[in-house]
Amino acid sequence: MFPYRVSPYLHIVENRLIPNVVQYGASHLLTGEVVELSERLRTLFSKLEVAKTLWLSEEDLNSQIAEDCRLRLLIEKEFLIPFHLDPLAPFVSGYVVRPVQNPALAYRAEDGRTFLVRTSMAQHEFSPAINALPTVIEESMSPIAARIFLQSDGTRTLAEIYELLDAGSSPNILEDKSFREALDFLTEHSRQLIKFAPRRENLEDPYQPFNIVPRNLYHSARWNAERNDSSQQTIKDFHIEGIEDASWEFDVIEPTINHALRFPSEPLGGLDYGSRFCLSTMKPEIFPSLSELNRIKILEVGGGTGTFARSFLEQASQLRASILKDASLSYHIMELSPALMENQRKLLAEGRHDVTHFQQDATEFNLPGHEFDLIISNEVIADFPVAAVRRAETEGQDGKWEGEGALYIEKYDLPVEDAPASFMVNAGAFQFLERAWQHLAPGGTLILTEYGGEHAYPALSFHLNHEEYSIHFGHVSACARKIGFNCRLLTLKDFLQVDTEVLMLNGKEEHILCLNHAFGKFREQSPYALISKKEFYERFQKILGQIDLVGFTFSPLRTGFHFGPNLSDFMALVMNKPY
Ligand SMILES: C[S@@+](CC[C@H](N)C(=O)[O-])C[C@H]1O[C@@H](n2cnc3c(N)ncnc32)[C@H](O)[C@@H]1O
């Protein structure tokens, strides 16, 4: 029999993102590894809080209970450790890293002291209410903690850092009290400033365990029903009543790729998103009727803040003499949210752009007398309603589907051979395609972009203040073909020719929040947007040098841990209405 105990570096985290479900995980503060905690394991850990020791023989470890409780895995991952082992000992030869997903930064003040700028890593709340962003904490670090943090760039083991610091009052790292106190400060759950990687490989991968900061996950609108019960609100009601502030909605709640790339940007060859979109659209293979038109009538559906329209129109005016052969442009935006419509009006009036606005629901829009040459809907259709479908259980009904979405399967020949027993269909997107067909001139083009996949069934997106579903592009394409469109499905990356190898600043809103806290001392701010390494240094070089800022990192755009959604999740569906 061997005695084991629970590592003091084990921390239990909870996830309350799925309504009425609480998931528990054991996280290891030094490795970032998380093991899902079954009811049985939670009972075992609470018993161990009292008993302290778990006696296990080889036979026990081979038993069914051990298998069920995944005891071997817990031992292998250092959650359960031999009773007399120093829990830090296995990590002395580990490479010390600052987790990429932790937004913490350190800067040097004028008096030479190092300060930490961070948010609490104890929990993360999705879709925070207005002005409820996480609090930025600034605290001074002991010289030894500061030096460890500054050295933790993944190139050195803990033993090497110890040697380098020459901190040792003791020749043995494990017996050095002040060094260990500094490590406790750095690894404590609400900080998680350093972690340990077994090798120096994949250190830049933001999703490796050592780059993750496991914490409690909540959703402002779901984890506490009393605070905000939005369950009765339909998606349409939400867009009419629920959006109060355009900047908050797109900076924090629901950044779009367009919003993240609204400034001229390196991955788009120095253009912004709307301009690049315009260039990718004004091509014969995408917009075949272009060369015949002397007046191009465009409808944008779901205009957001209005930046897409502004950039698209500015780029189009530059193309007038060339590709557009002096054709004039008339631009229209259809929008459901009054707050966003107001924002669009204001923004476009500033640029003196002549735009017509309609407030309508795109899934049932009706604009008598209007026929458009081009309809664009950028990152909108996931907002449209879905309909549920399930496999019929009634005897003799094999292969039949029921539920409010079942009618679409037959109507549009949706491929469902690989469907699970119950699923959603993007009913609102189908209805929108029907309406767009009615309003499109023969030879006209309809372009939709959104996140989803060619074969992936619509999945609930949990990080928004309203419910929305990803797009099954295979189904939407089938619907479009049935209506009469010729279709081409592309990745958004290919449609816009985005260079995803460009190094971009890692991190989400919290990272920008911490950066802006430090930059604020110099009256500088970084917008909530994607920014490349080159652009970042061009803009902030002076401050960075002045305060020796440490903690920000970069990775290629393709890795996806950047401001806004992950580009690789997005597709573009191009549809042409035959003459
Ligand atoms: C995720 S935002 C995208 C905004 C913008 N196209 C962009 O890419 O940044 C979705 C937009 O579509 C609008 N919208 C959502 N549902 C709509 C509907 N049924 N009819 C019209 N507009 C809608 C929203 O109000 C918002 O402006």
The ligand as an SDF file (V2000), in Angstrom:
LIG
                    3D

 27 29  0  0  0  0  0  0  0  0999 V2000
  -23.4520   40.4160  -35.7530 C   0  0  0  0  0  0  0  0  0  0  0  0
  -24.0240   41.9130  -36.3500 S   0  0  0  0  0  0  0  0  0  0  0  0
  -23.0580   42.1730  -37.8290 C   0  0  0  0  0  0  0  0  0  0  0  0
  -22.9300   43.6100  -38.1570 C   0  0  0  0  0  0  0  0  0  0  0  0
  -22.0600   43.9510  -39.3800 C   0  0  0  0  0  0  0  0  0  0  0  0
  -22.5870   43.3720  -40.5890 N   0  0  0  0  0  0  0  0  0  0  0  0
  -20.6430   43.5080  -39.1430 C   0  0  0  0  0  0  0  0  0  0  0  0
  -20.2080   42.5790  -39.8270 O   0  0  0  0  0  0  0  0  0  0  0  0
  -19.9770   44.0700  -38.2640 O   0  0  0  0  0  0  0  0  0  0  0  0
  -25.6210   41.5200  -36.9610 C   0  0  0  0  0  0  0  0  0  0  0  0
  -26.3710   42.7000  -37.5180 C   0  0  0  0  0  0  0  0  0  0  0  0
  -27.5780   42.2450  -38.1130 O   0  0  0  0  0  0  0  0  0  0  0  0
  -28.6970   42.9030  -37.5290 C   0  0  0  0  0  0  0  0  0  0  0  0
  -29.8210   41.9500  -37.5380 N   0  0  0  0  0  0  0  0  0  0  0  0
  -29.9630   40.8540  -36.7670 C   0  0  0  0  0  0  0  0  0  0  0  0
  -31.1010   40.2180  -37.0660 N   0  0  0  0  0  0  0  0  0  0  0  0
  -31.6860   40.9130  -38.0640 C   0  0  0  0  0  0  0  0  0  0  0  0
  -32.8850   40.7540  -38.8040 C   0  0  0  0  0  0  0  0  0  0  0  0
  -33.7000   39.7400  -38.5610 N   0  0  0  0  0  0  0  0  0  0  0  0
  -33.1680   41.6600  -39.7610 N   0  0  0  0  0  0  0  0  0  0  0  0
  -32.3410   42.7000  -40.0110 C   0  0  0  0  0  0  0  0  0  0  0  0
  -31.1920   42.9060  -39.3370 N   0  0  0  0  0  0  0  0  0  0  0  0
  -30.8680   42.0270  -38.3790 C   0  0  0  0  0  0  0  0  0  0  0  0
  -28.1910   43.2780  -36.1510 C   0  0  0  0  0  0  0  0  0  0  0  0
  -28.9420   44.2740  -35.5370 O   0  0  0  0  0  0  0  0  0  0  0  0
  -26.7720   43.7090  -36.4860 C   0  0  0  0  0  0  0  0  0  0  0  0
  -26.7250   44.9780  -37.0620 O   0  0  0  0  0  0  0  0  0  0  0  0
  1  2  1  0
  2  3  1  0
  2 10  1  0
  3  4  1  0
  4  5  1  0
  5  6  1  0
  5  7  1  0
  7  8  2  0
  7  9  1  0
 10 11  1  0
 11 12  1  0
 11 26  1  0
 12 13  1  0
 13 14  1  0
 13 24  1  0
 14 15  1  0
 14 23  1  0
 15 16  2  0
 16 17  1  0
 17 18  1  0
 17 23  2  0
 18 19  1  0
 18 20  2  0
 20 21  1  0
 21 22  2  0
 22 23  1  0
 24 25  1  0
 24 26  1  0
 26 27  1  0
M  CHG  2   2   1   9  -1
M  END
$$$$
